[in-house]
């Protein structure tokens, strides 16, 4: 049971999402086997999914913390086939989420949220904007990226009854390669935010992570692996 929401564990929630997606075959995209629209779930901010590749997650977090908009020179990232597909010939991408929330170029989104709660703990302005209007041109211009339309649009935070709620809004979410690592990142940011607010004197704890994806999907290349994974976990599809 979740220590925060008293709901089932993150593994249970994730398995249920996978099971639900597998009941929705996709006809819209030849690369996608199954797709669930308007998908949502609540996750515990302290539990890592058991299927997370910890080495990769550590490498991705290190890269995010660098705020580098290039995959070059980053262990586990520069040779990752998904990131290589997204990058320009010289390694440029859009979706370094650390750059999105910490860089001055993207208006210091994390700092904005932190300061908003220092001014008013009940405010509804604590929003980290990841994407931007120009992404509609920059996602595949071969200058900023080759094929990288950012998946996370924004994340908002609200402090209620001593719990910092986190609301993640995804345009598109790969149910296997994406959500597992995206959750690790959002847990990291939420825990950092709560820790810094406590240091400032605002006493609060991490609340649930409310996840919403416009499209939560399973690619055909991952279908067999997911089915085998669920079978090993004893989940009936």
Residue frames as a rotation matrix with the C-alpha (Angstrom) as fourth column:
UNK 1
0.575 0.818 0.000 0.00
0.818 -0.575 0.000 0.00
0.000 0.000 -1.000 0.00
UNK 2
0.004 -0.541 0.841 1.17
0.448 -0.751 -0.485 3.54
0.894 0.379 0.239 -0.73
UNK 3
-0.461 -0.267 -0.846 2.45
0.886 -0.180 -0.427 5.45
-0.038 -0.947 0.320 2.30
UNK 4
-0.986 0.037 -0.161 0.92
-0.046 -0.998 0.053 8.63
-0.159 0.059 0.986 0.86
UNK 5
-0.538 0.808 -0.241 -2.39
-0.760 -0.341 0.553 7.76
0.364 0.481 0.798 -0.74
UNK 6
-0.405 0.340 0.849 -3.22
-0.511 0.686 -0.518 4.44
-0.758 -0.644 -0.105 0.93
UNK 7
0.649 0.537 -0.539 -3.71
-0.739 0.276 -0.615 3.11
-0.181 0.797 0.576 -2.57
UNK 8
0.907 -0.311 0.285 -2.08
0.336 0.941 -0.041 0.02
-0.255 0.132 0.958 -4.14
UNK 9
0.097 -0.981 -0.170 1.66
0.339 -0.128 0.932 0.00
-0.936 -0.148 0.320 -4.80
UNK 10
0.034 -0.185 -0.982 3.19
-0.739 -0.666 0.099 1.68
-0.672 0.723 -0.159 -7.84
UNK 11
-0.928 -0.371 0.027 3.83
-0.273 0.730 0.627 -1.72
-0.252 0.574 -0.779 -9.39
UNK 12
-0.424 0.854 0.302 0.13
0.659 0.520 -0.543 -2.58
-0.621 -0.031 -0.783 -9.07
UNK 13
0.359 0.555 -0.751 -0.91
-0.066 -0.787 -0.613 0.75
-0.931 0.270 -0.246 -10.61
UNK 14
-0.325 -0.589 -0.740 1.58
-0.805 -0.238 0.543 0.35
-0.496 0.772 -0.397 -13.46
UNK 15
-0.941 -0.006 0.339 0.51
0.114 0.936 0.333 -3.22
-0.320 0.352 -0.880 -14.18
UNK 16
-0.040 0.999 0.033 -3.12
0.587 0.050 -0.808 -2.12
-0.808 -0.013 -0.589 -14.29
UNK 17
0.236 0.045 -0.971 -2.24
-0.539 -0.825 -0.169 0.61
-0.808 0.564 -0.170 -16.79
UNK 18
-0.750 -0.580 -0.318 -0.45
-0.598 0.391 0.700 -1.89
-0.282 0.715 -0.640 -19.02
UNK 19
-0.724 0.536 0.434 -3.37
0.485 0.843 -0.231 -4.30
-0.490 0.043 -0.871 -18.79
UNK 20
0.251 0.868 -0.428 -5.83
0.242 -0.484 -0.841 -1.54
-0.937 0.108 -0.331 -19.75
UNK 21
-0.093 -0.364 -0.927 -3.73
-0.773 -0.560 0.298 -0.43
-0.628 0.744 -0.229 -22.73
UNK 22
-0.922 -0.372 0.104 -3.58
-0.250 0.780 0.574 -3.99
-0.294 0.504 -0.812 -24.06
UNK 23
-0.290 0.898 0.331 -7.36
0.684 0.436 -0.584 -3.91
-0.669 0.057 -0.741 -24.43
UNK 24
0.640 0.466 -0.611 -7.18
-0.034 -0.777 -0.629 -0.97
-0.767 0.423 -0.482 -26.87
UNK 25
0.005 -0.618 0.786 -5.67
0.863 0.399 0.309 -1.91
-0.505 0.677 0.535 -30.22
UNK 26
-0.098 -0.148 -0.984 -4.35
-0.153 -0.975 0.162 0.96
-0.983 0.166 0.073 -32.28
UNK 27
0.415 0.248 0.875 -5.37
0.819 0.316 -0.478 1.58
-0.395 0.916 -0.072 -35.87
UNK 28
0.960 0.108 -0.259 -3.87
0.042 -0.967 -0.250 5.06
-0.277 0.229 -0.933 -36.09
UNK 29
0.375 -0.914 -0.156 -0.13
-0.917 -0.390 0.077 4.37
-0.132 0.114 -0.985 -36.19
UNK 30
0.694 -0.095 -0.714 1.68
-0.311 0.855 -0.416 1.44
0.649 0.510 0.564 -37.79
UNK 31
-0.392 -0.916 -0.086 4.39
-0.222 0.185 -0.957 1.52
0.893 -0.356 -0.276 -35.09
UNK 32
-0.632 0.234 0.739 1.91
-0.774 -0.154 -0.614 1.43
-0.030 -0.960 0.278 -32.20
UNK 33
-0.833 0.323 -0.449 0.19
0.203 0.933 0.296 -1.80
0.515 0.155 -0.843 -31.21
UNK 34
0.070 0.845 -0.530 -2.05
0.944 0.115 0.309 -0.48
0.322 -0.522 -0.790 -28.45
UNK 35
-0.804 -0.291 0.518 -3.11
0.175 -0.949 -0.261 2.99
0.568 -0.119 0.814 -27.34
UNK 36
0.007 0.775 -0.632 -5.16
0.999 0.026 0.042 4.29
0.049 -0.632 -0.774 -24.43
UNK 37
-0.332 -0.047 0.942 -6.38
0.286 -0.957 0.053 7.88
0.899 0.287 0.331 -24.67
UNK 38
0.171 0.405 0.898 -6.93
-0.612 -0.671 0.419 10.11
0.772 -0.621 0.133 -21.64
UNK 39
0.298 -0.164 -0.940 -5.05
0.503 0.864 0.009 7.78
0.811 -0.476 0.340 -19.30
UNK 40
0.134 -0.252 0.958 -4.55
-0.670 -0.735 -0.099 8.72
0.730 -0.629 -0.267 -15.66
UNK 41
0.461 -0.052 -0.886 -3.21
0.546 0.804 0.237 7.20
0.700 -0.593 0.399 -12.47
UNK 42
0.758 -0.254 0.600 -1.81
-0.587 -0.667 0.459 8.18
0.283 -0.701 -0.655 -9.07
UNK 43
0.352 -0.736 -0.578 1.70
0.349 0.676 -0.649 7.16
0.868 0.027 0.495 -8.05
UNK 44
0.868 -0.199 -0.455 3.52
0.445 -0.095 0.890 7.12
-0.221 -0.975 0.007 -4.73
UNK 45
0.826 -0.560 0.071 6.41
-0.450 -0.730 -0.515 9.64
0.340 0.393 -0.854 -4.78
UNK 46
0.213 -0.775 0.595 8.68
-0.906 0.072 0.418 7.30
-0.366 -0.628 -0.687 -2.81
UNK 47
0.336 -0.016 0.942 8.33
-0.012 1.000 0.021 3.97
-0.942 -0.019 0.336 -4.65
UNK 48
-0.420 -0.508 -0.752 10.46
-0.825 -0.132 0.550 3.06
-0.379 0.851 -0.364 -7.65
UNK 49
0.700 0.647 -0.303 8.86
-0.713 0.608 -0.348 0.68
-0.041 0.460 0.887 -10.12
UNK 50
0.415 -0.551 0.724 10.53
-0.196 0.723 0.663 -2.73
-0.889 -0.417 0.192 -9.86
UNK 51
0.619 -0.131 0.775 11.04
0.713 0.509 -0.483 -2.89
-0.331 0.851 0.408 -13.64
UNK 52
0.937 -0.314 -0.154 13.17
-0.344 -0.908 -0.240 0.28
-0.064 0.277 -0.959 -13.76
UNK 53
0.494 -0.869 -0.025 16.69
0.708 0.419 -0.569 -0.18
0.505 0.264 0.822 -15.09
UNK 54
0.814 -0.090 -0.574 18.50
0.436 -0.559 0.706 1.55
-0.384 -0.824 -0.415 -12.24
UNK 55
-0.246 -0.969 0.019 21.76
0.692 -0.162 0.703 2.03
-0.678 0.186 0.711 -14.17
UNK 56
-0.411 0.152 0.899 19.99
0.801 -0.410 0.436 3.72
0.435 0.899 0.047 -17.07
UNK 57
0.672 0.741 0.024 17.82
0.617 -0.577 0.535 5.83
0.410 -0.345 -0.845 -14.73
UNK 58
0.468 -0.594 -0.654 20.97
0.541 -0.393 0.744 7.03
-0.699 -0.702 0.137 -12.94
UNK 59
-0.580 -0.712 0.395 22.62
0.731 -0.240 0.639 7.93
-0.361 0.659 0.660 -16.25
UNK 60
-0.072 0.640 0.765 19.53
0.773 -0.448 0.448 9.78
0.630 0.624 -0.462 -17.45
UNK 61
0.832 0.372 -0.412 19.27
0.555 -0.575 0.601 11.75
-0.013 -0.729 -0.685 -14.20
UNK 62
0.013 -0.919 -0.393 22.95
0.604 -0.306 0.736 12.68
-0.797 -0.247 0.552 -14.43
UNK 63
-0.633 -0.188 0.751 22.40
0.764 -0.306 0.568 13.93
0.123 0.933 0.338 -17.97
UNK 64
0.405 0.852 0.332 19.33
0.701 -0.522 0.486 15.92
0.587 0.036 -0.809 -16.95
UNK 65
0.697 -0.164 -0.698 21.27
0.559 -0.486 0.672 17.53
-0.449 -0.858 -0.247 -14.11
UNK 66
-0.421 -0.902 0.100 23.90
0.736 -0.275 0.619 18.65
-0.530 0.334 0.779 -16.64
UNK 67
0.371 0.700 -0.610 21.22
0.082 -0.679 -0.729 20.63
-0.925 0.221 -0.310 -18.55
UNK 68
-0.659 -0.707 -0.257 23.09
-0.268 -0.099 0.958 19.73
-0.703 0.700 -0.124 -21.74
UNK 69
0.447 0.853 -0.268 20.97
-0.532 0.013 -0.847 19.86
-0.719 0.521 0.460 -24.91
UNK 70
0.087 -0.451 -0.888 23.29
-0.880 0.383 -0.281 17.32
0.467 0.806 -0.364 -26.52
UNK 71
0.960 0.250 0.122 23.47
-0.279 0.866 0.415 13.57
-0.002 -0.432 0.902 -25.97
UNK 72
0.490 -0.836 -0.248 27.17
0.025 0.298 -0.954 13.49
0.871 0.462 0.167 -26.81
UNK 73
-0.468 -0.855 0.223 29.52
-0.278 -0.098 -0.956 12.43
0.839 -0.509 -0.192 -24.03
UNK 74
-0.137 0.505 0.852 26.80
-0.991 -0.074 -0.116 11.21
0.004 -0.860 0.510 -21.67
UNK 75
-0.942 -0.335 -0.007 27.13
-0.334 0.940 -0.068 7.59
0.030 -0.062 -0.998 -20.59
UNK 76
-0.671 0.696 0.255 24.10
0.514 0.684 -0.517 5.46
-0.534 -0.216 -0.817 -21.39
UNK 77
0.295 0.781 -0.551 22.53
0.082 -0.595 -0.800 8.30
-0.952 0.191 -0.239 -23.39
UNK 78
-0.092 -0.383 -0.919 24.72
-0.775 -0.553 0.308 9.01
-0.626 0.740 -0.246 -26.41
UNK 79
-0.894 -0.267 -0.360 24.45
-0.438 0.691 0.575 5.41
0.095 0.672 -0.735 -27.68
UNK 80
-0.496 0.806 0.322 20.84
0.111 0.427 -0.897 4.85
-0.861 -0.409 -0.302 -26.64
UNK 81
-0.761 0.132 0.635 18.87
0.647 0.221 0.730 4.04
-0.044 0.966 -0.254 -29.84
UNK 82
0.332 0.943 -0.037 15.83
0.942 -0.333 -0.040 6.10
-0.050 -0.022 -0.998 -28.82
UNK 83
0.484 -0.203 -0.851 17.87
0.193 -0.924 0.330 9.22
-0.853 -0.324 -0.408 -28.08
UNK 84
-0.653 -0.754 0.073 19.99
0.198 -0.078 0.977 8.73
-0.731 0.652 0.200 -31.22
UNK 85
-0.348 0.626 0.698 16.79
0.933 0.162 0.321 8.66
0.088 0.763 -0.640 -33.28
UNK 86
0.651 0.654 -0.387 15.70
0.715 -0.699 0.020 11.94
-0.257 -0.289 -0.922 -31.68
UNK 87
0.249 -0.672 -0.698 19.03
0.227 -0.660 0.716 13.74
-0.941 -0.337 -0.012 -32.12
UNK 88
0.864 -0.131 -0.487 20.51
-0.487 -0.465 -0.739 15.71
-0.130 0.875 -0.466 -34.98
UNK 89
0.712 -0.646 -0.274 23.70
0.248 0.597 -0.763 14.47
0.656 0.475 0.586 -36.62
UNK 90
-0.330 -0.869 0.368 25.71
-0.109 -0.352 -0.930 16.49
0.938 -0.347 0.021 -34.09
UNK 91
-0.641 -0.009 -0.768 23.69
0.602 0.615 -0.510 15.16
0.477 -0.789 -0.388 -31.12
UNK 92
-0.919 0.297 0.260 21.25
-0.380 -0.844 -0.378 18.01
0.108 -0.446 0.889 -30.39
UNK 93
-0.470 0.832 -0.295 17.85
0.742 0.554 0.378 17.30
0.477 -0.041 -0.878 -28.79
UNK 94
-0.166 0.513 0.842 15.04
-0.308 -0.838 0.450 19.22
0.937 -0.184 0.297 -27.06
UNK 95
0.638 0.763 -0.105 14.04
-0.212 0.305 0.929 16.90
0.741 -0.570 0.356 -24.24
UNK 96
-0.558 -0.686 -0.467 16.67
0.455 0.219 -0.863 17.35
0.694 -0.694 0.190 -21.58
UNK 97
0.422 0.901 -0.096 14.18
0.563 -0.177 0.807 17.81
0.711 -0.395 -0.582 -18.77
UNK 98
0.092 -0.482 -0.871 16.80
0.920 -0.292 0.259 19.30
-0.380 -0.826 0.416 -16.46
UNK 99
-0.894 -0.367 0.258 17.34
0.447 -0.779 0.440 22.06
0.040 0.508 0.860 -19.01
UNK 100
-0.232 0.902 0.365 13.57
0.449 -0.233 0.862 22.54
0.863 0.364 -0.351 -19.16
UNK 101
0.675 0.628 -0.387 13.20
0.591 -0.147 0.793 23.21
0.441 -0.764 -0.471 -15.44
UNK 102
0.439 -0.562 -0.701 16.53
0.722 -0.244 0.648 24.75
-0.535 -0.790 0.298 -14.39
UNK 103
-0.404 -0.752 0.521 17.95
0.915 -0.315 0.253 26.71
-0.026 0.579 0.815 -17.32
UNK 104
-0.431 0.181 -0.884 17.73
0.103 -0.963 -0.248 30.47
-0.897 -0.198 0.396 -17.65
UNK 105
-0.968 0.026 -0.249 16.99
-0.250 -0.155 0.956 29.91
-0.014 0.988 0.156 -21.34
UNK 106
-0.430 0.870 -0.240 13.68
0.414 0.426 0.804 28.30
0.802 0.246 -0.544 -20.35
UNK 107
-0.055 0.412 0.909 13.00
-0.430 -0.832 0.351 30.93
0.901 -0.372 0.223 -17.66
UNK 108
-0.869 -0.475 0.141 14.04
-0.298 0.274 -0.914 28.88
0.396 -0.836 -0.380 -14.59
UNK 109
-0.016 0.974 -0.225 10.80
-0.353 0.205 0.913 26.96
0.935 0.094 0.341 -14.22
UNK 110
0.032 -0.029 -0.999 11.85
0.749 0.662 0.005 25.13
0.662 -0.749 0.043 -11.03
UNK 111
-0.871 -0.420 -0.253 12.86
0.484 -0.652 -0.583 28.40
0.080 -0.631 0.772 -9.36
UNK 112
-0.622 0.718 0.311 9.50
-0.462 -0.658 0.595 29.93
0.631 0.227 0.742 -10.33
UNK 113
0.279 0.758 -0.590 7.62
0.090 0.591 0.802 27.13
0.956 -0.277 0.097 -8.55
UNK 114
-0.237 -0.472 -0.849 9.85
0.889 0.247 -0.386 27.25
0.392 -0.846 0.361 -5.47
UNK 115
-0.981 -0.188 0.050 9.44
0.160 -0.927 -0.339 31.01
0.110 -0.324 0.939 -5.12
UNK 116
-0.344 0.925 0.160 5.68
-0.338 -0.282 0.898 30.83
0.876 0.255 0.410 -5.69
UNK 117
0.396 0.492 -0.775 5.28
0.494 0.598 0.632 28.68
0.774 -0.633 -0.007 -2.57
UNK 118
-0.566 -0.628 -0.533 7.60
0.811 -0.310 -0.496 30.86
0.146 -0.713 0.685 -0.53
UNK 119
-0.916 0.261 0.306 5.26
-0.227 -0.963 0.142 33.75
0.332 0.060 0.941 -1.27
UNK 120
-0.094 0.962 0.257 1.97
-0.994 -0.075 -0.083 31.87
-0.061 -0.264 0.963 -0.85
UNK 121
-0.838 -0.327 0.437 1.70
-0.367 0.930 -0.007 28.24
-0.404 -0.166 -0.899 0.21
UNK 122
-0.098 0.885 0.456 -1.87
0.248 0.465 -0.850 28.01
-0.964 0.030 -0.265 -1.15
UNK 123
-0.174 0.016 -0.985 -1.06
-0.729 -0.674 0.118 29.42
-0.661 0.739 0.129 -4.59
UNK 124
0.538 0.407 0.738 -2.16
0.236 0.768 -0.596 27.76
-0.809 0.495 0.317 -7.84
UNK 125
0.843 -0.281 -0.459 0.63
-0.534 -0.544 -0.647 29.26
-0.068 0.790 -0.609 -9.96
UNK 126
0.046 -0.887 0.460 3.25
-0.635 0.329 0.699 26.59
-0.771 -0.324 -0.548 -9.25
UNK 127
0.902 0.326 0.285 3.66
0.037 0.598 -0.801 25.36
-0.431 0.732 0.527 -12.81
UNK 128
-0.250 -0.967 -0.052 6.81
-0.204 0.000 0.979 24.16
-0.947 0.256 -0.197 -14.56
UNK 129
0.790 0.488 -0.371 6.36
-0.414 -0.022 -0.910 24.65
-0.453 0.872 0.185 -18.30
UNK 130
0.042 -0.779 0.625 8.46
0.249 0.614 0.749 22.12
-0.967 0.124 0.220 -20.19
UNK 131
-0.120 -0.014 0.993 7.33
0.978 0.171 0.121 22.72
-0.171 0.985 -0.006 -23.75
UNK 132
-0.417 -0.085 -0.905 7.04
0.045 -0.996 0.073 25.99
-0.908 -0.010 0.420 -25.68
UNK 133
0.602 0.755 -0.261 5.15
-0.215 -0.162 -0.963 27.27
-0.769 0.636 0.065 -28.76
UNK 134
0.223 -0.583 -0.781 8.25
-0.963 -0.254 -0.085 27.11
-0.149 0.771 -0.619 -30.97
UNK 135
-0.449 -0.382 0.808 8.49
-0.364 0.904 0.226 23.35
-0.816 -0.192 -0.544 -30.40
UNK 136
0.571 0.757 0.318 6.00
0.045 0.357 -0.933 22.99
-0.820 0.547 0.170 -33.27
UNK 137
0.875 -0.352 -0.334 8.83
-0.427 -0.230 -0.875 23.99
0.230 0.907 -0.351 -35.61
UNK 138
0.081 -0.969 0.235 11.87
-0.979 -0.122 -0.166 22.97
0.189 -0.217 -0.958 -33.58
UNK 139
0.467 0.144 0.872 10.92
-0.538 0.829 0.152 19.32
-0.701 -0.541 0.465 -32.99
UNK 140
0.448 -0.286 0.847 12.28
0.585 0.811 -0.035 18.23
-0.676 0.511 0.531 -36.39
UNK 141
0.955 -0.068 -0.288 14.19
-0.229 -0.788 -0.572 21.17
-0.188 0.612 -0.768 -37.89
UNK 142
0.656 -0.755 -0.015 17.54
0.699 0.615 -0.365 19.29
0.285 0.229 0.931 -37.68
UNK 143
-0.059 -0.641 0.765 18.93
-0.150 -0.752 -0.642 22.26
0.987 -0.152 -0.052 -35.77
UNK 144
-0.080 0.135 0.988 17.38
-0.983 -0.176 -0.055 21.78
0.166 -0.975 0.147 -32.35
UNK 145
-0.229 0.067 0.971 16.51
-0.373 0.915 -0.152 18.13
-0.899 -0.397 -0.184 -32.91
UNK 146
-0.946 -0.073 -0.315 15.88
-0.319 0.375 0.870 15.56
0.055 0.924 -0.378 -35.61
UNK 147
-0.216 0.901 -0.376 12.71
-0.001 0.385 0.923 14.00
0.976 0.199 -0.082 -34.19
UNK 148
-0.698 -0.157 -0.699 11.97
0.674 0.184 -0.715 15.30
0.241 -0.970 -0.023 -30.69
UNK 149
-0.109 0.771 0.628 8.52
-0.226 -0.634 0.740 16.71
0.968 -0.062 0.243 -30.00
UNK 150
-0.851 -0.376 0.367 8.69
-0.412 0.045 -0.910 17.02
0.325 -0.926 -0.194 -26.22
UNK 151
-0.428 0.688 -0.586 6.35
0.435 0.725 0.534 14.58
0.792 -0.026 -0.610 -24.44
UNK 152
-0.216 0.321 -0.922 5.95
0.946 -0.166 -0.280 16.42
-0.243 -0.932 -0.268 -21.13
UNK 153
0.142 0.356 0.923 3.96
0.598 -0.774 0.207 19.62
0.788 0.523 -0.323 -21.61
UNK 154
-0.187 -0.235 0.954 3.87
-0.573 -0.763 -0.300 20.90
0.798 -0.603 0.008 -18.04
UNK 155
-0.254 0.105 -0.961 3.85
0.719 0.685 -0.115 19.81
0.647 -0.721 -0.250 -14.40
UNK 156
0.016 0.318 0.948 1.90
-0.386 -0.873 0.299 21.72
0.922 -0.371 0.108 -11.76
UNK 157
-0.646 -0.329 -0.689 2.18
0.518 0.475 -0.712 21.60
0.561 -0.816 -0.136 -7.97
UNK 158
0.144 0.700 0.699 -0.31
-0.382 -0.612 0.692 22.37
0.913 -0.367 0.179 -5.21
UNK 159
-0.867 -0.460 -0.191 0.28
0.049 0.303 -0.952 22.27
0.496 -0.835 -0.240 -1.46
UNK 160
0.087 0.958 0.274 -2.78
-0.615 -0.165 0.771 21.11
0.784 -0.235 0.575 0.42
UNK 161
0.896 0.353 0.270 -3.04
-0.412 0.427 0.805 19.85
0.169 -0.832 0.528 4.01
UNK 162
0.391 -0.846 0.362 0.73
-0.619 0.049 0.784 19.54
-0.681 -0.531 -0.504 4.27
UNK 163
0.112 -0.317 0.942 1.09
0.516 0.829 0.217 17.43
-0.849 0.462 0.257 1.11
UNK 164
-0.291 -0.279 -0.915 2.67
-0.625 -0.669 0.403 18.69
-0.725 0.689 0.020 -2.11
UNK 165
0.466 0.536 0.704 0.58
0.261 0.677 -0.688 17.27
-0.846 0.504 0.176 -4.93
UNK 166
-0.588 -0.695 -0.413 2.27
-0.329 -0.261 0.908 16.87
-0.739 0.670 -0.075 -8.31
UNK 167
0.533 0.818 0.217 0.22
0.009 0.251 -0.968 16.90
-0.846 0.518 0.126 -11.54
UNK 168
-0.601 -0.799 0.033 2.10
-0.060 0.086 0.995 15.57
-0.797 0.595 -0.099 -14.59
UNK 169
0.564 0.801 -0.200 0.61
-0.209 -0.097 -0.973 16.34
-0.799 0.590 0.113 -18.01
UNK 170
-0.539 -0.766 0.350 1.99
0.046 0.388 0.920 14.34
-0.841 0.512 -0.174 -20.93
UNK 171
-0.024 0.443 -0.896 1.16
-0.945 -0.302 -0.124 14.85
-0.325 0.844 0.426 -24.59
UNK 172
0.591 0.059 -0.805 2.42
-0.490 0.819 -0.299 11.37
0.641 0.571 0.513 -25.42
UNK 173
0.102 -0.512 0.853 3.78
-0.959 0.179 0.222 8.60
-0.266 -0.840 -0.473 -23.20
UNK 174
-0.099 -0.261 -0.960 5.49
-0.506 0.844 -0.177 5.34
0.857 0.468 -0.215 -24.12
UNK 175
0.740 0.559 0.375 4.15
-0.591 0.272 0.760 2.86
0.323 -0.783 0.531 -21.57
UNK 176
0.840 -0.478 -0.256 7.36
0.525 0.836 0.160 0.83
0.138 -0.269 0.953 -21.49
UNK 177
-0.111 -0.985 0.134 10.45
0.910 -0.155 -0.385 2.92
0.400 0.079 0.913 -22.20
UNK 178
-0.262 0.030 0.965 8.87
0.101 -0.993 0.059 6.23
0.960 0.113 0.257 -21.23
UNK 179
0.575 0.673 0.465 6.72
-0.302 -0.354 0.885 6.18
0.761 -0.649 0.000 -18.13
UNK 180
0.700 -0.335 -0.631 9.14
0.666 0.625 0.407 4.11
0.258 -0.705 0.661 -16.03
UNK 181
-0.358 -0.931 -0.070 11.95
0.918 -0.338 -0.209 6.64
0.170 -0.139 0.976 -16.35
UNK 182
-0.285 0.352 0.891 9.67
0.070 -0.920 0.386 9.68
0.956 0.173 0.237 -16.48
UNK 183
0.779 0.612 -0.135 8.30
0.137 0.044 0.990 8.69
0.612 -0.790 -0.050 -13.07
UNK 184
0.240 -0.787 -0.568 11.83
0.971 0.206 0.125 8.48
0.018 -0.581 0.813 -11.63
UNK 185
-0.640 -0.491 0.591 12.48
0.558 -0.826 -0.082 12.03
0.528 0.278 0.803 -12.84
UNK 186
0.058 0.751 0.658 9.23
-0.141 -0.646 0.750 13.45
0.988 -0.136 0.068 -11.48
UNK 187
0.788 0.141 -0.599 9.85
0.516 0.379 0.768 11.78
0.335 -0.915 0.226 -8.12
UNK 188
-0.198 -0.957 -0.212 13.31
0.974 -0.167 -0.156 13.36
0.114 -0.237 0.965 -8.01
UNK 189
-0.604 -0.007 0.797 12.02
0.207 -0.967 0.149 16.87
0.770 0.255 0.585 -8.76
UNK 190
0.462 0.866 0.191 9.13
-0.051 -0.189 0.981 16.59
0.885 -0.463 -0.044 -6.29
UNK 191
0.629 -0.281 -0.724 11.37
0.763 0.401 0.507 15.35
0.148 -0.872 0.467 -3.48
UNK 192
-0.506 -0.850 0.148 13.89
0.823 -0.527 -0.213 18.13
0.259 0.014 0.966 -4.21
UNK 193
-0.301 0.484 0.822 11.16
-0.005 -0.862 0.506 20.78
0.954 0.148 0.262 -4.15
UNK 194
0.749 0.638 -0.177 9.71
0.125 0.126 0.984 19.54
0.650 -0.759 0.015 -0.86
UNK 195
0.274 -0.742 -0.611 13.17
0.957 0.271 0.100 19.30
0.091 -0.613 0.785 0.72
UNK 196
-0.680 -0.575 0.455 14.05
0.573 -0.804 -0.159 22.89
0.457 0.153 0.876 -0.21
UNK 197
0.058 0.776 0.628 10.71
-0.156 -0.615 0.773 24.19
0.986 -0.143 0.085 1.05
UNK 198
0.795 0.170 -0.582 11.28
0.486 0.396 0.779 22.43
0.363 -0.902 0.233 4.38
UNK 199
-0.218 -0.949 -0.230 14.75
0.967 -0.178 -0.181 23.99
0.130 -0.262 0.956 4.58
UNK 200
-0.606 0.068 0.792 13.05
0.154 -0.967 0.201 27.37
0.780 0.244 0.576 4.07
UNK 201
-0.954 0.242 0.175 10.65
-0.225 -0.196 -0.954 26.65
-0.197 -0.950 0.242 6.94
UNK 202
-0.055 0.955 -0.291 7.57
-0.993 -0.021 0.116 25.51
0.105 0.295 0.950 5.03
UNK 203
-0.664 -0.218 0.715 6.77
-0.468 0.867 -0.171 22.13
-0.583 -0.448 -0.678 6.54
UNK 204
0.430 0.792 -0.433 5.35
-0.872 0.240 -0.427 19.72
-0.234 0.561 0.794 3.98
UNK 205
-0.272 -0.441 0.855 5.68
-0.133 0.898 0.420 16.21
-0.953 0.001 -0.303 2.62
UNK 206
-0.907 -0.058 -0.417 5.52
-0.421 0.082 0.904 14.72
-0.019 0.995 -0.099 -0.86
UNK 207
0.024 0.967 0.254 1.97
-0.596 0.217 -0.773 14.03
-0.803 -0.133 0.581 -1.92
UNK 208
0.243 0.131 0.961 0.81
0.464 0.854 -0.233 11.73
-0.852 0.503 0.147 -4.70
UNK 209
-0.771 -0.435 -0.465 1.96
-0.270 -0.437 0.858 12.15
-0.576 0.787 0.220 -8.29
UNK 210
0.272 0.946 0.176 -1.18
0.021 0.177 -0.984 12.49
-0.962 0.271 0.028 -10.40
UNK 211
-0.734 -0.670 0.107 -0.26
0.039 0.115 0.993 11.23
-0.678 0.733 -0.058 -13.87
UNK 212
0.482 0.876 -0.038 -2.17
-0.008 -0.039 -0.999 12.16
-0.876 0.481 -0.012 -17.01
UNK 213
-0.735 -0.674 0.076 -1.27
0.038 0.072 0.997 11.17
-0.677 0.735 -0.027 -20.58
UNK 214
0.004 0.718 -0.696 -3.25
-0.860 -0.353 -0.369 12.17
-0.511 0.600 0.616 -23.66
UNK 215
0.675 0.115 -0.729 -1.87
-0.545 0.744 -0.387 9.07
0.498 0.658 0.565 -25.38
UNK 216
-0.002 -0.637 0.771 -0.42
-0.818 0.444 0.366 6.20
-0.575 -0.630 -0.522 -23.35
UNK 217
0.744 0.315 -0.589 0.74
-0.662 0.469 -0.585 3.56
0.092 0.825 0.558 -25.79
UNK 218
0.286 -0.624 0.728 2.70
-0.100 0.736 0.670 0.37
-0.953 -0.264 0.148 -26.40
UNK 219
0.076 -0.357 -0.931 4.95
-0.976 -0.216 0.003 0.19
-0.202 0.909 -0.365 -29.44
UNK 220
0.868 0.297 -0.399 4.99
-0.422 0.864 -0.275 -3.04
0.263 0.407 0.875 -31.43
UNK 221
0.054 -0.945 -0.321 8.69
-0.267 0.296 -0.917 -3.44
0.962 0.136 -0.236 -30.69
UNK 222
-0.712 -0.311 0.629 7.89
-0.649 -0.049 -0.759 -3.64
0.267 -0.949 -0.167 -26.96
UNK 223
0.236 0.972 -0.009 4.73
-0.880 0.218 0.423 -5.75
0.413 -0.092 0.906 -27.11
UNK 224
0.445 -0.078 -0.892 6.30
0.063 0.996 -0.055 -9.18
0.893 -0.032 0.448 -26.59
UNK 225
-0.644 -0.758 -0.100 8.55
0.209 -0.049 -0.977 -7.92
0.735 -0.650 0.190 -23.80
UNK 226
-0.573 0.506 0.645 5.59
-0.783 -0.570 -0.250 -6.39
0.241 -0.648 0.723 -21.96
UNK 227
0.496 0.793 -0.354 3.48
-0.663 0.609 0.437 -9.52
0.561 0.018 0.827 -22.32
UNK 228
0.125 -0.550 -0.826 6.32
0.348 0.804 -0.483 -11.64
0.929 -0.228 0.292 -20.96
UNK 229
-0.817 -0.439 0.375 6.87
-0.117 -0.509 -0.853 -9.18
0.565 -0.740 0.364 -18.12
UNK 230
-0.166 0.851 0.498 3.20
-0.954 -0.267 0.139 -9.25
0.251 -0.452 0.856 -17.09
UNK 231
0.570 0.322 -0.756 3.17
-0.253 0.944 0.211 -13.04
0.781 0.071 0.620 -17.29
UNK 232
-0.360 -0.803 -0.475 6.18
0.362 0.349 -0.865 -13.19
0.860 -0.483 0.165 -14.95
UNK 233
-0.886 0.051 0.462 4.36
-0.386 -0.633 -0.671 -10.89
0.258 -0.772 0.581 -12.55
UNK 234
-0.797 0.602 -0.038 1.23
0.568 0.728 -0.385 -13.04
-0.204 -0.328 -0.922 -12.65
UNK 235
-0.488 0.625 -0.610 -0.91
-0.376 -0.781 -0.499 -10.35
-0.788 -0.014 0.615 -14.25
UNK 236
-0.288 0.490 0.822 -3.75
0.750 0.649 -0.124 -11.63
-0.595 0.581 -0.555 -16.40
UNK 237
-0.928 -0.068 -0.367 -4.26
-0.166 -0.806 0.568 -9.60
-0.335 0.588 0.736 -19.55
